[in-house]
Amino acid sequence: MILPDGKSERYYIDAFLEPFGLRFGEDKIIEDVTGEPILIGTSLFIDRAESAKRGETVYKVFKDGARRRHMRMLAETVLHPQEIWEQWEWISSREWMGAREAMALRRRYIALWDVGGLDRPALSVFEFSPKRWWTGVTTFVPEDSASGMRWQDYVQRQRAGYRRWPK
């Protein structure tokens, strides 16, 4: 599940798309485990703000460092989540399609992964919101923080709103 370092953006994008039967440049609508339609494709990885600034397509594969190595884990989190949480959020006019204010439903897909030799799991969180579209929020092995937060508490903080899956 962990991909090697030193590959191209396209390699990491293809690694995410392959479990959905897709390749770079392809899109399709799938149904998640709750029956909700989801658009999966290369466009998930476009950094829209940076692309607009530069006038060319910029991908966010390398944006968060080593997390690109976990693209397959993110794909599997969408295909086979252990939990899905939904929460309504306010979106202001600067953020979404000219509306003064609107409510949008955020869906958060969570999976915990057994990582050999560690006493705690790796965490994958993938989220959809009309405010941010699809984003691979995080994939890493959480640790206790210097401020005293236990890794279990960090995982618990990822769960917000209504648990849609499993019921």
C-alpha positions in Angstrom: 0.0 0.0 0.0 2.9 2.4 0.6 4.3 3.7 -2.7 8.0 4.4 -3.4 9.5 7.9 -3.3 11.0 9.6 -6.3 8.2 9.0 -8.9 6.3 11.4 -11.1 3.1 13.2 -10.3 1.4 11.0 -12.9 2.6 7.9 -11.2 1.1 8.8 -7.9 -2.2 10.0 -9.5 -2.4 6.7 -11.5 -1.8 4.8 -8.2 -4.8 6.4 -6.7 -7.0 6.0 -9.9 -6.1 2.3 -10.6 -8.4 0.7 -7.9 -11.3 2.6 -9.6 -10.3 1.1 -13.0 -9.1 4.5 -14.2 -5.9 6.0 -15.6 -4.6 9.6 -15.8 -7.0 11.9 -17.6 -10.1 9.6 -17.0 -13.1 10.3 -14.8 -16.1 8.3 -13.8 -18.9 8.3 -11.3 -18.9 5.5 -8.8 -21.2 4.8 -5.9 -19.7 4.7 -2.4 -20.7 2.1 0.3 -23.8 4.2 1.1 -24.9 4.4 -2.5 -23.9 8.1 -2.9 -22.5 9.0 -6.3 -18.9 10.2 -6.3 -16.9 11.7 -9.2 -13.4 10.2 -9.3 -10.7 11.3 -11.6 -7.6 13.2 -12.3 -9.3 16.5 -11.6 -9.2 15.6 -7.9 -5.6 16.4 -7.8 -5.6 19.8 -9.5 -4.6 22.7 -7.3 -7.2 25.2 -8.6 -5.8 28.3 -6.9 -2.3 27.7 -8.1 -3.4 26.7 -11.6 -5.4 30.0 -11.9 -2.3 32.0 -10.8 0.0 30.3 -13.2 -2.4 29.9 -16.2 -1.6 26.2 -16.4 -2.6 23.0 -14.7 -0.8 22.4 -11.4 -1.3 19.2 -9.5 -1.1 19.0 -5.7 0.5 15.6 -5.5 3.7 16.9 -3.9 2.1 19.7 -1.9 2.1 17.9 1.5 5.4 16.1 1.3 5.5 12.3 1.8 1.8 11.8 1.8 1.9 11.1 -1.9 3.3 7.7 -0.9 -0.1 6.9 0.6 -2.3 7.4 -2.5 -3.4 3.8 -2.6 -4.5 4.0 1.0 -6.5 7.1 0.2 -8.2 5.3 -2.7 -9.0 2.3 -0.5 -10.4 4.7 2.1 -12.9 5.9 -0.4 -13.7 2.4 -1.7 -13.8 0.7 1.7 -14.1 3.2 4.5 -14.4 2.0 8.1 -16.4 5.2 8.9 -18.2 8.0 7.0 -19.1 11.1 8.9 -21.3 13.9 7.6 -21.6 17.5 8.9 -23.3 20.6 7.6 -21.1 23.7 7.2 -21.7 27.3 6.3 -20.1 28.6 3.1 -19.8 32.3 2.5 -20.1 34.2 -0.8 -16.3 34.3 -1.2 -16.1 30.6 -1.1 -18.9 29.2 -3.2 -20.6 30.1 -6.5 -21.6 33.7 -5.6 -24.1 32.7 -2.9 -24.3 35.1 0.1 -24.4 32.2 2.4 -25.2 28.5 1.9 -25.1 25.3 3.8 -23.1 22.4 2.3 -22.7 18.9 3.4 -19.2 17.7 4.2 -18.5 14.0 4.0 -15.5 12.5 5.7 -14.2 9.0 4.9 -12.0 7.4 7.6 -9.9 4.3 7.7 -7.4 2.9 10.1 -4.6 0.7 8.8 -2.5 -1.9 10.6 1.1 -1.0 10.0 3.4 -3.9 10.9 5.6 -3.4 13.9 3.8 -0.4 15.3 1.6 -0.2 18.4 -0.9 2.1 16.7 -2.6 2.3 13.3 -2.1 4.6 10.3 -5.0 7.0 9.7 -6.4 7.9 6.3 -9.0 10.7 6.0 -10.5 11.7 2.6 -13.1 14.4 2.5 -15.7 15.9 0.1 -17.2 19.4 0.5 -18.5 21.8 -2.2 -16.2 24.3 -0.4 -13.0 22.3 -1.1 -14.2 19.5 -3.4 -12.4 16.2 -2.9 -9.3 16.4 -0.8 -7.0 13.7 0.6 -7.0 15.4 4.0 -4.4 13.2 5.7 -2.6 9.8 5.8 0.0 9.2 8.4 0.7 7.3 11.6 -0.5 9.6 14.4 1.7 10.1 17.5 1.2 11.6 20.9 1.9 15.4 20.6 4.3 17.5 22.5 1.3 19.4 23.8 0.0 16.3 25.5 -2.7 15.1 23.0 -2.7 11.4 22.7 -2.9 9.9 19.2 -6.2 8.3 20.1 -7.7 11.7 20.8 -6.4 13.0 17.5 -8.2 10.2 15.7 -11.4 10.9 17.7 -11.2 14.5 16.6 -11.6 13.4 13.0 -15.1 12.2 13.8 -17.5 15.1 13.6 -21.2 15.3 12.8 -23.4 12.4 12.0 -21.9 8.9 11.5 -23.4 7.8 8.2 -21.4 4.6 7.9 -21.6 2.1 9.5 -25.0 2.8 11.0 
